[in-house]
Amino acid sequence: MAEKMKILHVDVNHPLLIEQFNELGFQNDEDYTSSKAEIESKIHEYDGLIIRSRFSIDSGFLNKARKLKFIGRLGAGLENIDVRHAEANDIFLAAAPEGNRNAVGEHTLGMLLSLFNKLQKADKEVRSGKWDREGNRGIELDGKTVGIVGYGNMGKAFAKKLRGFDVEVICYDLQGGVGDENARQVGIMELHQRTDVLSLHVPQTELTIGMINSEFIEKFHNPFWLLNTARGKAVVSEDLVSALKSGKVLGAGLDVLEYEKASFENMFGTTNDDNSPADLSGMPEAFQYLIQADNVVLTPHVAGWTVESLEKLAQTVVDKIKAKFC
């Protein structure tokens, strides 16, 4: 039986999270509306914190969290948490990449097939009364080489989804020995030489911010398709647009954009109460290009955002905290 611990939930998640914590004897308090400053003023009362991405957990916040034993993050990464400071204070960090990796793998494949078969363009045209078969002739995935950058939970999930296609899958990762039966690990030079489709599955770190820039893109021997279901700041949008215009990048599937707010919950500054479209006139020129391009598919950071993953993420965090403290 776990010791009696007091947990603060600052993001709404699957109800099983609170239900199972209650069964373990934890006290669960919910506060989904207070500001970060208001949460910070009372975090010293709590042993645990459950968050998605509503605000960042920096050193100042952690210094106030004198009793904190763990932070459960309902998501894949920990970039919104000062990991070094947390670990220095013996705070256990429980992220949940296992919970939404399948969803990310499926979404990435869906974006790729949509791009290859011009599904977004064709759908829009048919709805407007245009019937252009030749202009919507697609290409096939078979025979292509798919390069995956970042071969952890998400990269492996995408590679597994590609097993039903006649493709070569290669992966590049800073950690050695991560290749498996679904992808052969290669060096950066072979990645540049062979890739027809490049899919990003990296966390946000100092090394990955801005990694897909003009210099990186120009090193590829063949024009290629780009998929990003990882973090928006990995891709320099202006450089991507330049490559799309030149034909070096043939098309892009982007679930994430560098313009997103840190919370991922909103990109356009404010949310209209009636969920109507925001005014995009003030957005950067590169973004204006992306939203008009027929060879770009955009989704609002939902690759790992399925009905099933909502439950899996919660269960993963519960299991990790239970294993550590019970």
C-alpha positions as CSV (number, residue, x, y, z in Angstrom):
1,M,0.0,0.0,0.0
2,A,1.3,3.4,-1.0
3,E,2.0,6.0,1.6
4,K,-0.7,8.7,1.7
5,M,0.3,11.3,-0.9
6,K,-1.3,14.4,-2.1
7,I,-1.5,14.9,-5.9
8,L,-2.4,18.0,-7.9
9,H,-3.8,17.6,-11.4
10,V,-3.5,20.7,-13.5
11,D,-4.7,19.2,-16.9
12,V,-7.8,17.2,-17.6
13,N,-6.9,13.6,-18.5
14,H,-8.6,10.2,-18.7
15,P,-10.7,9.6,-15.5
16,L,-8.9,6.3,-14.8
17,L,-5.9,8.4,-13.6
18,I,-7.8,9.8,-10.6
19,E,-9.8,6.6,-10.1
20,Q,-6.7,4.4,-9.8
21,F,-4.8,6.9,-7.7
22,N,-7.8,7.0,-5.3
23,E,-7.7,3.2,-5.1
24,L,-4.0,3.5,-4.1
25,G,-5.0,5.8,-1.3
26,F,-3.7,9.1,-2.8
27,Q,-5.5,12.4,-2.3
28,N,-6.4,13.9,-5.7
29,D,-6.9,17.7,-6.0
30,E,-7.9,19.2,-9.4
31,D,-7.1,22.7,-10.6
32,Y,-7.5,23.2,-14.3
33,T,-8.0,27.0,-14.4
34,S,-5.5,28.7,-12.0
35,S,-2.5,30.5,-13.4
36,K,1.0,29.2,-13.1
37,A,1.7,31.7,-10.4
38,E,-1.3,30.6,-8.5
39,I,-0.3,26.9,-8.8
40,E,3.2,27.8,-7.8
41,S,2.0,29.5,-4.6
42,K,0.5,26.2,-3.4
43,I,2.7,23.5,-4.9
44,H,4.6,23.2,-1.7
45,E,1.6,21.3,-0.3
46,Y,1.9,18.5,-2.8
47,D,3.8,15.2,-3.2
48,G,2.8,14.7,-6.9
49,L,2.0,16.8,-9.9
50,I,0.1,15.6,-13.0
51,I,0.5,17.8,-16.1
52,R,0.3,17.7,-19.9
53,S,1.7,20.9,-21.3
54,R,-0.3,23.8,-19.7
55,F,2.8,25.6,-18.5
56,S,6.5,24.9,-18.1
57,I,7.9,23.5,-14.9
58,D,11.1,25.5,-14.5
59,S,13.7,25.8,-11.7
60,G,11.8,28.6,-9.9
61,F,8.6,26.4,-9.8
62,L,10.5,23.4,-8.6
63,N,12.2,25.4,-5.8
64,K,8.8,26.1,-4.4
65,A,7.8,22.4,-4.7
66,R,9.6,21.4,-1.5
67,K,7.6,18.1,-1.0
68,L,7.3,17.1,-4.6
69,K,8.2,13.4,-5.1
70,F,7.1,13.0,-8.7
71,I,5.8,14.7,-11.9
72,G,3.6,12.6,-14.2
73,R,3.5,14.0,-17.7
74,L,0.7,12.7,-20.0
75,G,2.8,12.9,-23.2
76,A,5.9,11.6,-24.9
77,G,8.5,14.3,-23.9
78,L,9.8,16.2,-20.9
79,E,10.9,19.4,-22.7
80,N,8.5,21.5,-20.7
81,I,10.2,20.4,-17.4
82,D,13.6,21.4,-16.2
83,V,14.7,17.8,-16.0
84,R,18.2,18.4,-14.6
85,H,16.8,20.5,-11.7
86,A,14.1,17.9,-11.0
87,E,16.5,15.0,-10.9
88,A,18.9,17.0,-8.7
89,N,16.0,17.3,-6.2
90,D,15.2,13.5,-6.5
91,I,11.9,14.2,-8.2
92,F,10.7,11.2,-10.2
93,L,9.7,12.0,-13.8
94,A,7.1,9.8,-15.5
95,A,6.5,10.6,-19.2
96,A,4.4,8.2,-21.3
97,P,5.8,7.7,-24.8
98,E,4.6,4.1,-24.7
99,G,1.1,5.4,-24.4
100,N,0.8,7.2,-27.8
101,R,3.5,5.7,-30.0
102,N,1.0,3.5,-31.9
103,A,-1.2,6.6,-32.6
104,V,1.8,8.5,-33.8
105,G,2.9,5.7,-36.1
106,E,-0.5,5.4,-37.7
107,H,-0.9,9.2,-38.1
108,T,2.5,9.5,-39.8
109,L,1.7,6.7,-42.2
110,G,-1.7,8.4,-42.9
111,M,0.0,11.7,-43.7
112,L,2.5,10.0,-46.1
113,L,-0.2,8.2,-48.0
114,S,-2.3,11.3,-48.2
115,L,0.6,13.2,-49.7
116,F,1.5,10.5,-52.2
117,N,-2.1,10.2,-53.4
118,K,-3.0,13.9,-53.2
119,L,-6.0,13.2,-51.1
120,Q,-6.3,16.7,-49.6
121,K,-6.1,18.4,-53.0
122,A,-8.4,15.9,-54.7
123,D,-11.0,16.1,-51.9
124,K,-11.1,19.9,-52.1
125,E,-11.4,19.9,-55.8
126,V,-14.2,17.4,-56.0
127,R,-16.2,19.3,-53.4
128,S,-15.8,22.5,-55.5
129,G,-17.0,20.7,-58.7
130,K,-13.7,20.1,-60.3
131,W,-13.0,16.5,-61.6
132,D,-9.3,16.4,-62.5
133,R,-8.0,12.8,-62.7
134,E,-4.7,13.5,-64.3
135,G,-3.9,16.4,-62.0
136,N,-4.4,14.0,-59.1
137,R,-2.4,11.1,-60.3
138,G,-0.5,9.7,-57.3
139,I,2.7,7.9,-56.7
140,E,3.3,4.6,-54.9
141,L,5.3,4.0,-51.7
142,D,6.7,0.7,-52.9
143,G,10.3,0.9,-53.9
144,K,11.0,4.0,-51.8
145,T,13.6,4.4,-49.0
146,V,12.2,5.8,-45.8
147,G,14.7,7.4,-43.5
148,I,13.7,7.8,-39.9
149,V,15.5,10.3,-37.7
150,G,15.2,9.4,-34.0
151,Y,14.6,5.7,-33.4
152,G,12.9,5.5,-30.1
153,N,9.3,4.7,-29.2
154,M,7.8,6.8,-32.0
155,G,10.3,6.0,-34.7
156,K,10.0,2.3,-34.0
157,A,6.2,2.5,-34.1
158,F,6.3,4.1,-37.6
159,A,8.8,1.6,-38.9
160,K,6.5,-1.2,-37.7
161,K,3.6,0.3,-39.7
162,L,5.8,0.2,-42.9
163,R,6.3,-3.6,-42.7
164,G,3.4,-4.2,-45.1
165,F,5.0,-2.1,-47.9
166,D,7.8,-3.0,-50.2
167,V,10.1,-0.3,-48.9
168,E,13.6,0.0,-47.4
169,V,13.5,1.5,-43.9
170,I,16.7,3.1,-42.5
171,C,17.1,4.9,-39.3
172,Y,19.5,7.5,-37.9
173,D,20.0,8.0,-34.1
174,L,22.7,9.5,-31.9
175,Q,22.5,6.3,-29.8
176,G,24.2,3.3,-31.4
177,G,22.7,-0.2,-31.7
178,V,19.0,0.9,-31.9
179,G,18.3,-0.7,-35.3
180,D,16.0,-3.7,-35.4
181,E,14.1,-6.0,-37.8
182,N,12.1,-3.1,-39.0
183,A,14.9,-0.6,-39.7
184,R,18.6,-0.7,-40.4
185,Q,20.6,1.9,-38.6
186,V,22.8,4.0,-40.8
187,G,25.2,7.0,-40.5
188,I,24.2,10.5,-41.5
189,M,25.9,10.2,-44.9
190,E,23.9,7.2,-46.0
191,L,20.7,8.8,-44.7
192,H,21.4,11.7,-47.0
193,Q,22.4,9.5,-49.9
194,R,19.4,7.1,-49.9
195,T,16.4,8.8,-48.4
196,D,13.2,9.4,-50.4
197,V,11.0,10.0,-47.4
198,L,12.3,11.6,-44.2
199,S,10.3,11.2,-41.0
200,L,11.3,13.0,-37.8
201,H,10.7,11.4,-34.4
202,V,13.1,13.3,-32.2
203,P,12.6,15.0,-28.8
204,Q,13.1,18.8,-28.5
205,T,16.6,19.4,-27.3
206,E,19.4,21.9,-28.0
207,L,20.6,19.5,-30.7
208,T,17.3,19.1,-32.5
209,I,16.0,22.7,-32.5
210,G,16.4,24.0,-36.0
211,M,18.1,20.8,-37.2
212,I,16.1,20.7,-40.5
213,N,17.5,23.8,-42.1
214,S,18.8,24.7,-45.6
215,E,22.2,23.3,-45.0
216,F,20.8,19.9,-43.8
217,I,18.2,19.8,-46.6
218,E,20.8,20.4,-49.3
219,K,22.9,17.4,-48.3
220,F,20.2,15.0,-49.5
221,H,21.1,13.4,-52.9
222,N,17.5,13.0,-54.0
223,P,14.4,15.3,-53.7
224,F,12.5,13.9,-50.7
225,W,9.2,14.1,-48.8
226,L,9.3,15.4,-45.2
227,L,7.1,14.2,-42.3
228,N,7.2,15.8,-38.9
229,T,5.1,14.4,-36.1
230,A,7.7,15.2,-33.4
231,R,8.4,18.8,-32.4
232,G,7.8,21.9,-34.5
233,K,11.0,23.7,-33.6
234,A,13.0,20.9,-35.3
235,V,12.2,22.4,-38.7
236,V,13.1,25.9,-39.8
237,S,9.9,26.8,-41.6
238,E,11.4,29.5,-43.9
239,D,14.1,27.0,-45.1
240,L,11.4,24.3,-45.6
241,V,9.4,26.7,-47.7
242,S,12.4,27.5,-49.8
243,A,13.0,23.8,-50.4
244,L,9.3,23.3,-51.3
245,K,9.6,26.1,-53.8
246,S,12.8,24.7,-55.4
247,G,11.5,21.1,-55.5
248,K,14.2,19.8,-53.1
249,V,11.4,18.9,-50.7
250,L,8.6,17.4,-52.8
251,G,5.9,17.7,-50.1
252,A,5.5,17.9,-46.3
253,G,3.2,16.4,-43.7
254,L,3.4,18.5,-40.6
255,D,1.5,17.7,-37.4
256,V,3.7,20.3,-35.5
257,L,4.9,23.8,-36.4
258,E,7.6,26.0,-35.0
259,Y,5.0,28.7,-34.3
260,E,3.2,26.6,-31.7
261,K,2.9,27.9,-28.2
262,A,4.9,26.0,-25.6
263,S,1.6,24.5,-24.2
264,F,0.7,23.0,-27.7
265,E,-2.9,23.8,-26.8
266,N,-3.2,26.8,-29.1
267,M,-1.1,28.3,-31.8
268,F,-2.8,31.5,-32.7
269,G,-2.6,33.4,-29.4
270,T,-6.2,33.2,-28.4
271,T,-9.0,30.7,-28.8
272,N,-12.3,32.0,-30.2
273,D,-15.2,30.9,-28.0
274,D,-17.2,29.7,-30.9
275,N,-14.3,27.7,-32.3
276,S,-14.3,29.9,-35.4
277,P,-11.1,30.3,-37.5
278,A,-8.5,32.7,-36.1
279,D,-7.3,35.7,-38.1
280,L,-4.1,34.5,-39.7
281,S,-3.0,37.7,-41.4
282,G,-0.4,38.4,-38.8
283,M,1.3,35.0,-39.1
284,P,4.7,34.7,-40.7
285,E,5.1,34.6,-44.5
286,A,6.3,31.0,-44.4
287,F,3.2,29.9,-42.6
288,Q,1.0,31.7,-45.1
289,Y,2.8,29.6,-47.8
290,L,2.3,26.3,-46.0
291,I,-1.4,26.7,-45.5
292,Q,-1.9,27.4,-49.2
293,A,0.3,24.7,-50.6
294,D,-1.4,21.7,-52.2
295,N,1.7,19.5,-51.4
296,V,1.5,20.2,-47.6
297,V,-0.7,18.4,-45.2
298,L,-1.2,20.1,-41.8
299,T,-2.8,18.8,-38.6
300,P,-3.0,20.5,-35.1
301,H,-0.5,18.4,-33.1
302,V,-2.8,15.4,-32.9
303,A,-0.6,12.6,-34.1
304,G,-0.7,11.0,-30.7
305,W,-4.1,12.3,-29.8
306,T,-6.6,9.4,-30.2
307,V,-9.4,8.0,-28.1
308,E,-7.2,5.0,-27.3
309,S,-4.1,7.0,-26.5
310,L,-5.9,9.1,-24.0
311,E,-6.4,6.0,-21.9
312,K,-3.0,4.5,-22.7
313,L,-1.2,7.6,-21.6
314,A,-3.0,7.8,-18.3
315,Q,-2.5,4.1,-17.6
316,T,1.2,4.3,-18.4
317,V,1.7,7.2,-15.9
318,V,-0.2,5.4,-13.2
319,D,1.8,2.2,-13.8
320,K,5.1,4.0,-13.6
321,I,4.2,5.9,-10.4
322,K,2.7,2.8,-8.8
323,A,5.9,0.8,-9.5
324,K,8.0,3.5,-8.0
325,F,6.1,4.3,-4.9
326,C,3.8,1.4,-4.1
